[in-house]
Amino acid sequence: MTDEWRLTEHSVDVAMTRGRMWLVEAAHSLERARHGERMYELILGTIAFVQAVQRLRQCVAMAAKYATRDGVADHLVIALKRFDSAVPGVKQVRDALEHSDEYLMGVGDAQQQGHRSKRLRDERQSRDWAFVPEYEDGDTERPVVTVGPHVIALVSALKAAETLWDDLYRGAQVETSSMPSGGSAAATALGSAT
């Protein structure tokens, strides 16, 4: 890497590259969940899917935070809101999976408030927030996961993630282009999210 190209000055490009990686991982994880020969394939595929989709979301949030061209940050914020509406609870599900040691005992952040050291194990919370991967109506092409009050249908979540990445890609194109900032060409390039 030369002194001319700095990661910190190309945060939207970095987010786009990493976001694409996580989108590909989500697609592979969905296929694992769909076509695994054993239950653990559904479980592991679902866990990896949720983690990948949340990491893609984090990439878009980073790009929105550090975008410098007019209209790009707004475009990405709108894209994030649309994604969050399509896949509500993905961060909370990821948190419950990532901190399963706490959620299995009923002491996760979404289960109990207050300082962690003062939380008491809670069987009801443990059961209410159980990780339940299954197939919608028994159809192995449509895996879903339920964690607490959140239900994520993996197929529709992948479609929303693909749209989110497309919005990130368009934002990165404007961010790195030489077109005048804030002009109609930039607005056209940003497309439907704005």
N, C-alpha and C positions, 0 to 999 in steps of 0.2 A: 504494500500500500504506500502510495506517495503522500507527500505533504499536501498535495493539491486536492485530494479526495478524502474527506473526513466523514466518518459515520455520523457524527452529531449534526452535520450540515445536510445530511441526506436521509433524515429519519423516515420520511414517507416512502422512499425507495426501499429502505431496510424493512419497514413494516410490510410493504407489498411482497417482498421476497419471502420473508418469514411467514406471512399470512398464506401465501400460496402453498408453502410446505405443510402448514397445518390443515389447509383445505384438502390436500392430497391424503394426508394421514386420516382425516375424518372419512373420506370416501373409502379408503382401504379398511378402516375399522368397521364401517357399516357392512361391507362385504363379509368381513369375518363374522360379524354378529348374525348376518343372514344365512350364511352357508356353512357354519361350523357344524361338525358332526356330533359335538357333545355340548352339554349345557355350559361348560366353562368357556367355550368359544363365544357364546352369546354374552356371558358375563364380561369377559375380558374385552371383547369387541365394543361393548356398550361403554365400559369405563374409558377406553382409549378414545372413543368417539366424542364423549362429553368433554374430555380434557382437550382434545384437538380443537373442537368448535369454540370452547372458551378462550383458548390461546389465540385463535384467529380473531375473536372479538377484541382481545387485548391489543393485538397488532393494529387494528383499526382505531381503537381509542388512542393509542400512542401517536398514530399518524394525525389524528384530529388535533391532538394537543400541540404537536410541533409543526404543523403545516404553516407555511409562510405566505403562500399565494392567496389572494382574495378569492373567497368562495369555496376553497378546498375544505377548510375546517368545518364550515357550515354544512357542506355536502356530506361529509363523513359523519357528523353528529346526527343528521337526519337519517342516514343509512343505519347507524347504530340503533336509533329509536325504532326504526322499522324492523330491524332484526330482533330487538328485545320484545317487540310486540308479537312477532311470529314465533319466537322461542322463549317464552317467559320462564324465568327461573334457572337458566342454564348456569349462571354463576353459583347459585345456591346449591344446585345439584353437584357441580364440580367441587365446591367446598365440602359438601357432605362426603363425597367419595375420597377426596384428598385427605380429609381428617376423619376417616372412618373409625379410627380408634376412639375418638370422642363421641361420634354420632351413634356408634353401637352401644355405648353406655348411657346415651341420652343426655350428654353434657355438651353437645356442640353449640356453637354460637347461635344458630337459629332456633335451638331447642330451649336454651336457658340464657338469661341475661346475667350480668354480674361477672365478677372476677372468676377465672377458671378454677382457681384453687378452692373456692367456696361452693362450687357446684356439686350436687349430689346425684348419684346415678338414678336414672328414672326409667323404669321399664316401659311405661306408657309412651314416653318420648322416643325410646329406642324402637319400639314397634311402629309408631306413627311415622318415623323417618327411615324405615327399613328400605334398603336398596332392592327394588323389584324389577329385574329385566324380564321381559316376556314378549310374546308375539301377539300383535293385535288380532283378535278373533282367530288365533291359531295359525295365522298366515306368516310363514317364515320370511316372506319378503318385506314384512312390516314390523320390525322390532320396535318396542317402546320401553321406556324406563320410567318408573315412578319412584320418587324420593320425596318423602313428606307430602306437601300439597302439590308438588310439581310433577307433571307428566310431560315427557319429551318423546315425540314420535320421531324416530331417527331419520326416516325418509324425508319428511317435510322439513326437518331441521337442516338436513344437508342442502336442500333446495334454497332455504333462507341463507345458509352459509355461502353458497355459490353466488347468490345475489349480493351479499355483503362484500365478498371478495371482488366481484365485478365493480362495485362502487369504489372500493379501495384502489383498484387498478386505474379506473378513470381519474380518480383524485391524484394518483401518482403521475399520470400522464400530464395533467395540467401543472402539477407542482414542478416537474422537470422540463416543461416545454419553454419555448421562447415566445409564446403568444403573449400579448399584452394582458396583464393581470386585471381581472374583473371585467373583461370585455365579453362581447357576445360569443366569440369563439370559445372562450373558457367555459361559459355557461352551456354552450352546446356540447362541448366535450364532457362536461360533468353529467349530462343526461338526466335521467328520470328521478334520481333521488332528491334533487333540489327543486 
